Amino acid sequence: MKKRPKLLLRHRAKEVRAMYNKKAVLLGIIAFIILMTAPFWLNAGREHKKLKLEKPQFEKECVEPIPWMNPGHMQLLDNWRNEVVRESKRDYTSEHFKVGHVNKKFKKSLTLTCLDCHKNKKKFCDKCHTYAGVKPYCWECHVAPEEKI
């Protein structure tokens, strides 16, 4: 077995020590943790502003319960679109909104059903979508309603 020259071994040992410098590694880990948790620390104790939307004037109930509609309305509208376009099913029967003992039927239409109650697109749809930071594609196909001032 060949012996390496001592000079080469000393040089390599210094490189290894430089790579495993405990102070630098620890400082890097602490800096990483501070940077990754900064958003939580900076927002701690701040009050979340709740969104206040204009309520429909004439209807007291939506086609589904409001706690379900807030996150799920886009899925409902997608399902409506698919059923109307592909299967010609134009009526929606609500399981939760009853007139007497009969479940109420609605037309599957963004403009005729949803916007019949939520008349002001800017004060309802746009305000909520801006707050949530989403850009729906409804108005790529549908004609946006004209706002009455």
FENNOR-V430187 format. One record per pair of residues at least 12 apart in sequence whose C-alpha atoms are under 6 Angstrom apart, sorted by the first residue. I is the first residue (numbers start at 1). J is the second residue. If there is no record, write none. Layout:
[[I | J] [I | J]]
This chain:
[[53 | 124] [56 | 117] [56 | 118] [63 | 94] [80 | 108] [90 | 107] [90 | 108] [91 | 106] [91 | 107] [91 | 108] [92 | 105] [92 | 106] [92 | 108] [93 | 105]]
